[in-house]
Amino acid sequence: MVKGYNPEDKVFLALDCIIFGFDDEDLKVLLIRRDFEPEIGKWSLMGGFMKNDETLNDAAARILHRLTGMHDIYMEQLYTFSEVDRDPVTRTVSTAYYAIVNIEKYNEELIENFNGEWFSLKKAPKLIFDHNEMVEKAVKRLRRRTSISPIGFELLPEKFTMRQLQKLYEAILGKKIDKRNFTNKIKSMDILIKLDEKDMSSSTKGSYLHMFDQEKYKSKQENNFYLKL
């Protein structure tokens, strides 16, 4: 042992993942039933511990893949929770990540194996430890990000209407948005591809479908462009 390291306390480093999804109406969070003590059977975020050969991002990606079966998920490090008594078993510090996924693409079988369930943020149950605080901070971060820069397209199907996009933003921000103002701002950023196809489910006239232009978005991100809703 290197001098200066040996006498120090050992602390576990955990990761907890707040996973957001959207079902055309509501912003939802994915929760699981905890299958071990303490708090067995209660609702929890998906989590785990960082391994010796991992970075925090590596560990978060592994945990997210374990639950969803998906790679290349949009995720962002949120906050580190270090209250001394946050875990009743042992001294554990937890770094929380939030992620956004398309509900239609997640692996249902995997989630069933973890006794997982999507909950509307308005109806989410009480969670173990400090997980409710983690969700609250994640929602605030997502709203702040969304209010200034267009993120969240991962929550939508590949082809979507302007109405679906507006409803997504309203669900994230928790407020109504003026339709004309929203449409004009989105179009002015030139990050959507308007298709010749229409969604005929909402009206007889139908609504044009759009796709998100990843290349244009990445290019504009480098120049720090903002949505400012």
Residue pairs with C-beta under 8 A, 6 or more apart in sequence:
9 91
11 91
11 92
11 93
12 49
12 87
12 90
12 91
12 92
12 93
13 49
13 50
13 92
13 93
13 94
13 95
14 47
14 48
14 49
14 50
14 87
14 92
14 93
14 94
14 95
15 47
15 48
15 49
15 50
15 56
15 59
15 60
15 63
15 94
15 95
15 96
15 97
16 45
16 46
16 47
16 94
16 95
16 96
16 97
16 131
16 134
17 45
17 46
17 47
17 60
17 63
17 64
17 67
17 75
17 96
17 97
17 98
17 99
18 29
18 45
18 78
18 96
18 97
18 98
18 99
18 134
18 135
18 138
19 29
19 30
19 46
19 64
19 67
19 68
19 98
19 99
19 100
19 101
20 27
20 28
20 29
20 30
20 98
20 99
20 100
20 101
20 138
20 142
20 155
21 27
21 28
21 29
21 30
21 100
21 101
21 102
21 103
21 106
21 118
21 155
22 28
22 102
22 103
22 152
22 155
22 156
22 168
22 171
23 103
23 118
24 164
24 167
25 167
25 171
26 120
26 121
26 122
26 171
27 120
27 121
27 168
27 171
27 172
28 103
28 118
28 119
28 120
28 121
29 118
29 119
29 121
29 124
29 135
30 46
30 67
30 106
30 111
30 116
30 117
30 118
30 119
31 43
31 44
31 45
31 116
31 117
31 119
31 124
31 125
31 127
32 43
32 44
32 45
32 46
32 67
32 111
32 114
32 115
32 116
32 117
33 41
33 42
33 43
33 44
33 114
33 115
33 116
34 40
34 41
34 42
34 43
34 44
34 128
35 114
35 115
38 88
38 89
39 128
39 129
42 127
42 128
43 124
43 125
43 126
43 127
43 128
44 127
44 128
44 129
44 131
45 96
45 127
45 131
45 134
45 135
46 63
46 64
46 66
46 67
46 114
46 116
47 63
47 94
48 59
48 62
48 63
48 66
49 59
50 56
50 59
51 59
54 62
56 77
56 95
57 75
57 77
60 75
60 77
60 97
60 99
61 71
61 73
61 75
64 70
64 73
64 75
64 97
64 99
65 71
65 73
66 110
67 110
67 111
67 114
67 116
68 101
68 106
68 107
68 110
68 111
69 106
69 107
69 110
70 101
70 105
70 106
70 107
73 99
73 100
73 101
73 154
74 99
74 100
74 101
74 151
74 154
75 97
75 98
75 99
75 100
76 97
76 98
76 99
76 141
76 145
77 95
77 96
77 97
78 95
78 96
78 97
78 98
78 134
78 137
78 138
78 141
79 95
79 96
79 134
79 137
80 93
80 94
80 95
80 96
81 93
81 94
81 95
81 96
81 130
81 133
81 134
82 93
82 94
83 130
84 91
86 92
86 94
86 129
86 130
87 94
87 129
94 130
94 134
96 134
96 137
96 138
98 138
98 141
98 142
100 142
100 151
100 152
100 154
100 155
101 154
101 155
102 154
102 155
102 156
102 157
103 118
103 155
104 157
110 116
111 117
119 125
121 135
121 139
124 135
126 132
127 135
142 152
142 172
143 172
143 173
143 174
145 151
146 152
146 169
146 172
146 173
146 227
146 229
147 173
147 227
147 228
147 229
148 226
148 227
148 228
149 221
149 225
149 226
149 227
150 186
150 189
150 191
150 217
150 227
152 168
152 169
152 172
153 212
155 168
156 164
156 165
156 168
156 212
157 164
158 211
159 195
159 197
159 209
159 210
159 211
160 209
160 210
160 211
161 199
161 202
161 207
161 208
161 209
161 210
162 183
162 186
162 207
162 208
162 210
163 202
163 207
165 186
165 210
166 177
166 179
166 182
166 183
169 177
169 182
169 229
170 176
170 177
173 229
177 229
182 229
185 227
185 228
185 229
186 192
186 227
189 220
189 225
189 227
190 213
190 216
191 212
191 213
191 216
191 217
191 220
192 210
192 211
192 212
192 213
193 210
193 211
193 212
193 213
194 208
194 210
195 208
195 209
195 210
195 211
196 208
197 208
197 209
198 206
198 207
198 208
198 209
199 206
199 207
199 208
199 209
200 206
